[in-house]
C-alpha cells in the first residue's frame, strides 16, 4: 500500500494533482484546502496517501498530515460517506474543524461541505461522536507536515521534522495542546467523551490557548451545574 508519495508537482487541476516521481506520474486526489496549500508547479511536494482499491479503479488520495489522513479513514467508516464526501468535509472544515464539529455535535458545520446533506451530516455526528476522541488524542504526534523528497514510500513512516510554515506550526501547537489536555482529563478520571467535548468547547472559545489554559477551562465546563 502506498502510504506516502514525494516528488515534483507537474500539474494541478480541480481536486487533483500530478506528481512526478523519478519519471512516473501519479494522479493524487486532494481536497480544496490541501490544493491551496501546495507549492507552485515544478516545486518539490510530498503527501501522505490512502489508496482506494475497487474492482475497476485505483485512486490515490493525498493529505498534508497523518492527522488529516486518520480523519479521512474515520469519516469513510460512516455509511454513505465515500472518499469524495470525506474530502469535501475535510476541505471545508479542515481536520481540526471536523474534530470540533463532531465532538460538539455540530451537524450544520458538517453540512456546510458541498454535497453533504442534513441526513448524512447527522449520521456523521451520531456514528463518530463516540470515536472522535481516539483520533484527537493522536493529534499532537501526527500533525507534522510531510517533507518533500523524490521518493515513494510503500509503508507509512513517521513524518520527518521540517521547518514548518507559521500556519503549520500554529495548527500543530493547537492540536498538541488539545491532545495533551484530553490526556490530562482522562488521567483525572473523566470519561473520554465528556473530556473530548469539554476540550473542544474550550479550544473553540480560545483557539490559541495552551495546554494548561485548556485544562482549566475544560474543568470549569465539567463541573456540576447548580
C-alpha positions as CSV (number, residue, x, y, z in Angstrom):
1,X,0.0,0.0,0.0
2,X,1.3,3.4,-0.9
3,X,1.4,5.5,2.3
4,X,3.4,8.5,1.2
5,X,4.4,10.0,-2.1
6,X,7.1,12.6,-2.8
7,X,8.3,14.2,-6.0
8,X,7.8,17.3,-8.2
9,X,4.4,18.9,-8.8
10,X,3.8,18.6,-12.5
11,X,0.2,19.7,-12.8
12,X,-2.7,20.9,-10.6
13,X,-6.3,20.7,-11.5
14,X,-9.7,20.7,-9.9
15,X,-9.4,18.4,-6.9
16,X,-6.3,16.5,-8.2
17,X,-2.6,16.9,-8.9
18,X,0.0,15.1,-10.9
19,X,3.2,14.3,-9.0
20,X,6.3,13.2,-10.9
21,X,8.3,10.6,-9.1
22,X,11.5,9.8,-11.0
23,X,9.7,9.9,-14.3
24,X,6.5,8.2,-13.2
25,X,3.4,10.5,-12.8
26,X,0.9,9.8,-10.1
27,X,-2.5,11.4,-10.1
28,X,-3.4,12.2,-6.4
29,X,-6.9,13.4,-5.4
30,X,-6.7,16.2,-2.8
31,X,-9.2,18.5,-1.0
32,X,-9.5,22.1,-2.0
33,X,-7.8,23.1,1.3
34,X,-4.8,20.9,0.6
35,X,-4.6,22.1,-3.0
36,X,-4.5,25.8,-1.9
37,X,-1.6,24.9,0.4
38,X,0.5,23.2,-2.2
39,X,3.6,24.7,-3.8
40,X,3.9,26.0,-7.4
41,X,4.2,23.7,-10.3
42,X,7.7,22.4,-10.7
43,X,8.5,22.5,-7.0
44,X,9.0,19.6,-4.6
45,X,5.9,18.2,-2.9
46,X,5.0,15.4,-0.5
47,X,1.7,14.0,0.7
48,X,0.6,11.1,2.9
49,X,-1.7,8.9,0.9
50,X,-4.6,6.5,1.1
51,X,-5.1,4.1,-1.8
52,X,-8.7,3.3,-2.7
53,X,-9.0,-0.1,-4.4
54,X,-12.0,-1.1,-6.4
55,X,-12.6,-3.8,-9.0
56,X,-12.2,-1.4,-11.8
57,X,-10.5,1.6,-10.2
58,X,-7.4,2.6,-8.2
59,X,-7.3,6.1,-6.7
60,X,-4.8,7.8,-4.5
61,X,-6.0,10.4,-2.0
62,X,-3.4,12.8,-0.6
63,X,-3.2,14.6,2.8
64,X,-0.6,17.0,4.2
65,X,-0.5,15.3,7.6
66,X,-1.2,11.9,9.1
67,X,-3.7,13.5,11.4
68,X,-5.9,14.5,8.4
69,X,-5.4,11.1,6.8
70,X,-6.7,9.4,10.0
71,X,-9.7,11.6,10.0
72,X,-10.4,10.7,6.3
73,X,-10.2,7.0,7.3
74,X,-12.6,7.5,10.2
75,X,-15.1,9.6,8.1
76,X,-15.2,6.9,5.4
77,X,-16.4,4.3,8.0
78,X,-19.7,6.2,8.1
79,X,-22.4,4.6,5.9
80,X,-22.9,6.9,2.9
81,X,-19.6,8.8,3.3
82,X,-17.3,7.8,0.4
83,X,-13.9,9.2,-0.3
84,X,-15.4,12.1,-2.3
85,X,-17.7,13.2,0.6
86,X,-14.9,12.8,3.1
87,X,-12.6,15.0,1.0
88,X,-15.3,17.6,0.8
89,X,-15.8,17.7,4.5
90,X,-12.1,17.9,5.2
91,X,-11.7,20.5,2.5
92,X,-14.4,22.7,4.1
93,X,-13.6,22.3,7.8
94,X,-10.0,21.0,8.0
95,X,-9.1,18.2,10.3
96,X,-9.3,20.4,13.4
97,X,-12.7,21.7,12.3
98,X,-14.0,18.2,11.8
99,X,-12.9,17.2,15.2
100,X,-14.6,20.1,16.8
101,X,-17.8,19.7,14.8
102,X,-18.2,16.0,15.7
103,X,-17.3,16.5,19.3
104,X,-19.8,19.3,19.7
105,X,-22.5,17.6,17.7
106,X,-22.5,20.4,15.2
107,X,-24.2,18.8,12.2
108,X,-24.7,22.2,10.5
109,X,-20.9,22.6,10.2
110,X,-20.6,19.2,8.6
111,X,-23.5,20.0,6.3
112,X,-21.7,23.1,5.1
113,X,-19.4,20.8,3.0
114,X,-20.5,20.7,-0.7
115,X,-22.5,17.5,-1.5
116,X,-23.3,16.7,2.2
117,X,-27.0,16.8,3.1
118,X,-28.6,17.2,6.5
119,X,-29.3,13.5,6.9
120,X,-25.7,12.5,6.1
121,X,-24.3,15.2,8.3
122,X,-26.4,14.0,11.2
123,X,-25.3,10.4,10.6
124,X,-21.6,11.5,10.7
125,X,-22.2,13.1,14.1
126,X,-24.1,10.2,15.5
127,X,-21.7,7.5,14.3
128,X,-18.5,9.3,15.1
129,X,-19.1,11.3,18.3
130,X,-18.0,8.4,20.5
131,X,-15.0,7.7,18.3
132,X,-13.7,11.2,17.7
133,X,-11.5,11.2,20.9
134,X,-9.4,8.3,19.6
135,X,-8.1,10.5,16.7
136,X,-8.0,13.7,18.7
137,X,-5.7,12.0,21.2
138,X,-3.3,11.2,18.3
139,X,-3.2,14.8,17.1
140,X,-0.1,16.1,18.7
141,X,2.2,13.4,17.2
142,X,0.6,13.3,13.8
143,X,0.5,17.0,12.8
144,X,3.9,17.1,11.2
145,X,3.6,18.0,7.5
146,X,5.1,15.5,5.0
147,X,8.6,16.6,3.9
148,X,9.1,16.8,0.2
149,X,11.6,14.5,-1.4
150,X,11.9,12.4,-4.6
151,X,10.6,9.0,-3.4
152,X,7.6,6.9,-2.9
153,X,7.2,5.0,0.4
154,X,5.1,1.9,0.3
155,X,4.6,1.7,4.0
156,X,3.6,4.5,6.3
157,X,6.5,6.0,8.2
158,X,6.6,8.9,10.7
159,X,6.9,12.3,9.0
160,X,10.3,13.8,9.3
161,X,10.6,17.2,11.0
162,X,11.0,20.3,8.9
163,X,11.0,24.0,9.2
164,X,7.2,24.5,9.2
165,X,5.3,27.5,7.9
166,X,3.9,29.7,10.7
167,X,0.4,28.4,9.9
168,X,1.5,24.8,10.1
169,X,3.3,25.4,13.4
170,X,0.2,27.1,14.9
171,X,-2.1,24.2,13.9
172,X,0.4,21.6,15.3
173,X,0.6,23.6,18.6
174,X,-3.2,23.8,18.9
175,X,-3.6,20.1,18.1
176,X,-0.9,19.1,20.6
177,X,-2.4,21.3,23.3
178,X,-5.9,19.7,22.8
179,X,-4.4,16.2,22.8
180,X,-2.4,16.9,26.0
181,X,-5.4,18.4,27.7
182,X,-7.6,15.5,26.8
183,X,-5.0,13.1,28.1
184,X,-4.7,15.0,31.4
185,X,-8.5,15.0,31.9
186,X,-8.6,11.2,31.2
187,X,-5.9,10.7,33.9
188,X,-8.1,12.7,36.3
189,X,-10.8,10.1,35.7
190,X,-13.1,11.9,33.3
191,X,-14.8,9.9,30.6
192,X,-13.3,10.3,27.2
193,X,-16.5,11.5,25.5
194,X,-17.1,14.2,28.2
195,X,-13.5,15.2,28.3
196,X,-13.3,15.5,24.5
197,X,-16.4,17.7,24.3
198,X,-15.1,19.9,27.1
199,X,-11.7,20.3,25.5
200,X,-13.3,21.0,22.1
201,X,-15.5,23.7,23.6
202,X,-12.6,25.3,25.4
203,X,-10.4,25.2,22.3
204,X,-13.3,26.8,20.3
205,X,-13.6,29.7,22.8
206,X,-9.8,30.2,22.9
207,X,-8.1,28.7,19.8
208,X,-4.6,29.9,20.9
209,X,-4.8,28.6,24.4
210,X,-2.0,26.4,25.8
211,X,-2.5,23.1,27.5
212,X,-2.8,24.4,31.0
213,X,-5.4,27.0,29.9
214,X,-7.4,24.4,28.1
215,X,-7.4,22.1,31.1
216,X,-8.6,24.8,33.4
217,X,-11.3,25.9,31.0
218,X,-12.4,22.3,30.4
219,X,-12.5,21.5,34.1
220,X,-14.9,24.5,34.6
221,X,-17.1,23.1,31.9
222,X,-17.1,19.7,33.5
223,X,-18.0,21.0,36.9
224,X,-21.6,20.1,38.0
225,X,-24.0,22.8,37.3
226,X,-26.1,24.4,40.1
